Amino acid sequence: MFRSFTIALASLYVTTTGVLIAGIYYVHQVLGVEQWGIIALVSLLITLVVGGVLAKIAITPLREHFIHLERFSKETLHELNLPINTITANVGMLRKTHDDEKSLKRLERIEGAAEMLKERYNELDYLIKKQTEREKIESFDLRELIEERLGFLRSLYPTAQWQFNIEPFSAKCDRIGLGKVIDNLVENGVKYSPQTAHITIELHDKTLSICDHGSGMDEITLMRIYDRYFQNDTTMPGYGIGLSLVKRYCDRHHIQLNVASRVGEGTCVKLEFK
């Protein structure tokens, strides 16, 4: 596909250059025009017309390829949602009929794997929508968004302890993307807490703070946390793309991102809104 596109671009360049030279020769030699300003103008117009036509011909296959890829990605993502929900629903039913420890552990592993798939599904869903649609910038109450995400996250992590102090604040950015950012930061806090997770969420003076009391990170690790696919603990589930996505979102919406952490004491992430 891309080899054909490269050949098409090379052909476009050679053809356009040839048309330009031929146009100059025709106007100067055949028509006998001596004014080089007129020659340059006519040659430029001919080149623009021919180049535009050839560019359209060359780019059409690439556009069709991306349209097909976009359609395939959306259809595949939609079809993934059904088996994930089926697995989750059946695990819930099996829990009602199996109460021995061995079976419950197996169901727990299946449930954990389904949650990982759902997490990847949500990230891919957001990424595809962000690439194919323009982000919707809107004004909203950040407190309402945090409470909405907490309602989901608290059901997902029932053993975690929560402490929050949230003030009203009107934010203006991509609401869906910010919800993904909050989910990611909270999930990191839960994931890297050795036992019962203790998550503190505060919204004060245009600053959102999400802190945990988990394992924390040293200074060397802090320098690499935004690297794509980097994981501080490779035994944890995930692919190491979470904070990379968070950083890109914050940069895109001019949100100051600060991370403070100490080994054995936990990590605190602050989002400072303009």
Legacy VTK file of the C-alpha trace (Angstrom):
# vtk DataFile Version 3.0
C-alpha trace
ASCII
DATASET POLYDATA
POINTS 274 float
0.000 0.000 0.000
2.583 2.578 1.096
5.031 1.402 -1.573
2.392 2.208 -4.199
1.809 5.580 -2.549
5.554 6.354 -2.670
5.650 5.440 -6.355
2.613 7.654 -6.989
4.254 10.620 -5.229
7.477 10.124 -7.192
5.493 9.981 -10.436
3.631 13.130 -9.389
6.902 14.970 -8.797
8.437 13.885 -12.135
5.253 14.619 -14.111
4.739 18.048 -12.546
8.369 18.990 -13.161
8.063 17.833 -16.773
4.883 19.860 -17.254
6.583 22.938 -15.827
9.566 22.636 -18.181
7.293 21.913 -21.156
5.121 24.902 -20.297
8.085 27.254 -20.160
9.388 25.928 -23.481
5.983 26.208 -25.183
5.285 29.764 -24.035
8.794 31.009 -24.803
9.673 29.131 -27.994
6.339 28.346 -29.647
4.282 31.373 -28.675
7.310 33.670 -28.781
6.610 35.365 -25.447
9.725 37.150 -24.192
8.414 38.547 -20.898
9.638 36.096 -18.269
7.099 37.318 -15.738
4.243 36.213 -17.996
6.066 32.955 -18.767
6.486 32.196 -15.063
2.841 33.023 -14.308
1.433 30.849 -17.111
3.778 27.971 -16.227
2.787 28.236 -12.569
-0.933 28.093 -13.416
-0.446 25.064 -15.649
1.641 23.356 -12.964
-0.964 24.044 -10.246
-3.789 22.605 -12.333
-1.879 19.491 -13.417
-0.334 19.023 -9.955
-3.753 19.283 -8.281
-5.266 16.669 -10.554
-2.344 14.277 -10.135
-2.252 14.819 -6.353
-5.923 13.898 -6.098
-5.312 10.744 -8.116
-2.284 9.820 -5.970
-3.900 10.476 -2.568
-7.287 8.841 -3.284
-6.043 5.248 -2.592
-4.464 6.375 0.699
-7.672 8.125 1.772
-9.702 5.022 0.948
-7.239 2.908 2.932
-7.633 5.059 6.056
-11.424 5.148 5.699
-11.445 1.338 5.520
-9.085 1.118 8.528
-11.259 3.503 10.531
-14.412 1.509 9.730
-12.693 -1.781 10.568
-11.395 -0.404 13.907
-14.841 0.831 14.936
-16.541 -2.438 13.978
-13.912 -4.539 15.753
-14.092 -2.401 18.879
-17.875 -2.655 18.907
-17.738 -6.451 18.607
-15.228 -6.693 21.491
-17.714 -5.138 23.878
-20.120 -8.092 23.657
-17.718 -10.887 24.774
-16.352 -8.693 27.591
-19.843 -8.073 28.963
-20.708 -11.756 28.477
-17.680 -12.870 30.500
-18.449 -10.394 33.295
-22.128 -11.386 33.465
-21.379 -15.123 33.535
-18.731 -14.719 36.224
-21.361 -12.974 38.365
-23.775 -15.892 37.866
-21.097 -18.503 38.584
-20.254 -16.778 41.870
-23.790 -17.540 43.044
-23.373 -21.288 42.478
-19.717 -21.768 43.488
-18.593 -21.023 47.017
-15.465 -23.157 47.414
-12.179 -21.274 47.680
-10.557 -22.860 44.616
-13.441 -21.975 42.302
-13.683 -18.449 43.691
-9.992 -17.838 43.000
-10.418 -19.025 39.428
-13.434 -16.764 38.977
-11.468 -13.886 40.464
-8.693 -14.395 37.897
-11.227 -14.498 35.055
-12.888 -11.357 36.398
-9.516 -9.611 36.660
-8.658 -10.503 33.070
-12.073 -9.216 31.921
-11.461 -5.927 33.742
-8.097 -5.586 31.995
-9.805 -6.140 28.634
-12.453 -3.567 29.528
-9.750 -1.069 30.474
-7.989 -1.563 27.134
-11.361 -1.329 25.373
-12.113 2.044 26.986
-8.665 3.408 26.099
-8.928 2.250 22.476
-12.454 3.604 22.216
-11.285 7.035 23.356
-8.198 7.005 21.132
-10.178 6.053 18.024
-12.794 8.715 18.703
-10.087 11.296 19.342
-8.388 10.464 16.032
-11.543 10.361 13.927
-13.533 13.128 15.584
-12.592 16.563 16.812
-12.419 16.862 20.572
-15.454 18.549 22.006
-14.307 21.494 24.104
-16.989 22.458 26.589
-17.448 24.170 29.951
-18.571 21.901 32.807
-18.408 21.557 36.578
-15.317 19.506 37.353
-16.785 18.482 40.696
-19.699 16.785 38.923
-17.312 14.917 36.632
-15.196 13.728 39.587
-18.286 12.540 41.463
-19.466 10.720 38.340
-16.122 8.922 37.914
-15.943 8.150 41.650
-19.344 6.471 41.447
-17.904 4.107 38.837
-14.486 3.613 40.464
-15.839 2.928 43.956
-17.945 0.073 42.599
-14.902 -1.220 40.726
-12.660 -1.129 43.828
-14.982 -1.814 46.792
-12.139 -2.507 49.259
-10.385 0.821 48.672
-10.712 3.638 51.200
-11.659 7.041 49.838
-11.193 10.539 51.146
-12.171 13.556 49.118
-12.641 17.293 49.471
-14.035 18.705 46.230
-14.957 22.309 45.554
-17.028 23.501 42.584
-14.886 24.540 39.628
-15.839 25.340 36.033
-13.363 23.702 33.644
-13.223 24.176 29.891
-11.696 21.260 27.995
-12.526 17.818 26.581
-14.797 16.333 29.258
-14.570 12.716 28.088
-10.771 12.836 27.893
-10.490 14.358 31.366
-12.690 11.577 32.712
-10.212 9.061 31.265
-7.357 10.974 32.920
-9.064 10.791 36.326
-9.795 7.071 35.879
-6.188 6.385 34.941
-4.685 8.264 37.896
-7.031 6.653 40.413
-6.451 3.173 38.966
-2.684 3.704 39.214
-3.100 4.675 42.865
-5.113 1.524 43.584
-2.826 -0.713 41.535
0.366 0.389 43.262
-1.049 0.222 46.790
0.334 -2.954 48.426
-2.726 -3.763 50.551
-5.909 -1.741 51.050
-5.685 1.280 48.798
-6.199 4.684 50.397
-7.013 7.332 47.779
-7.322 11.051 48.535
-8.906 13.366 45.971
-8.974 17.132 46.440
-10.129 19.953 44.187
-9.096 23.353 45.522
-7.951 26.627 43.990
-8.091 25.342 40.367
-5.929 22.322 41.295
-7.028 18.684 41.259
-4.900 16.410 43.468
-5.098 12.612 43.390
-2.878 10.966 46.012
-2.278 7.437 47.259
-0.331 5.854 50.106
1.183 3.094 48.026
4.695 1.937 47.192
5.829 5.257 45.700
8.712 5.872 43.284
12.321 6.972 43.487
13.768 9.934 41.551
15.117 7.760 38.718
11.705 6.202 38.139
10.032 9.636 38.229
12.189 10.699 35.293
10.750 7.903 33.133
7.074 7.787 34.120
5.925 9.544 30.929
7.847 7.185 28.644
5.456 5.089 26.591
5.314 1.400 27.673
7.424 2.076 30.794
6.226 0.274 33.918
7.692 0.730 37.365
6.554 -2.764 38.369
6.335 -5.186 35.434
4.363 -7.687 37.545
1.401 -5.317 37.576
-1.302 -5.585 34.888
-1.188 -2.943 32.169
0.901 -1.805 29.260
2.615 1.323 30.559
0.763 3.786 28.343
-1.464 5.416 30.978
0.704 8.308 32.147
1.908 8.883 28.605
-1.715 9.499 27.572
-2.284 11.681 30.650
0.766 13.815 29.806
-0.310 14.294 26.192
-3.824 15.275 27.269
-2.532 17.821 29.790
-0.104 19.329 27.269
-2.852 19.593 24.667
-5.210 21.414 27.048
-2.553 23.516 28.796
-2.967 21.796 32.161
0.112 21.837 34.398
0.934 18.259 35.465
3.054 17.685 38.579
3.962 14.346 40.149
5.525 14.015 43.602
6.434 10.632 45.055
8.505 8.970 47.763
9.342 5.307 48.082
7.150 3.682 50.722
5.033 6.801 51.222
2.982 7.056 48.054
2.438 9.296 45.055
0.557 12.546 44.573
-0.438 13.827 41.120
-1.621 17.415 40.682
-3.429 18.908 37.694
-3.297 22.719 37.755
-5.910 24.311 35.484
-5.369 27.723 33.948
LINES 1 275
274 0 1 2 3 4 5 6 7 8 9 10 11 12 13 14 15 16 17 18 19 20 21 22 23 24 25 26 27 28 29 30 31 32 33 34 35 36 37 38 39 40 41 42 43 44 45 46 47 48 49 50 51 52 53 54 55 56 57 58 59 60 61 62 63 64 65 66 67 68 69 70 71 72 73 74 75 76 77 78 79 80 81 82 83 84 85 86 87 88 89 90 91 92 93 94 95 96 97 98 99 100 101 102 103 104 105 106 107 108 109 110 111 112 113 114 115 116 117 118 119 120 121 122 123 124 125 126 127 128 129 130 131 132 133 134 135 136 137 138 139 140 141 142 143 144 145 146 147 148 149 150 151 152 153 154 155 156 157 158 159 160 161 162 163 164 165 166 167 168 169 170 171 172 173 174 175 176 177 178 179 180 181 182 183 184 185 186 187 188 189 190 191 192 193 194 195 196 197 198 199 200 201 202 203 204 205 206 207 208 209 210 211 212 213 214 215 216 217 218 219 220 221 222 223 224 225 226 227 228 229 230 231 232 233 234 235 236 237 238 239 240 241 242 243 244 245 246 247 248 249 250 251 252 253 254 255 256 257 258 259 260 261 262 263 264 265 266 267 268 269 270 271 272 273
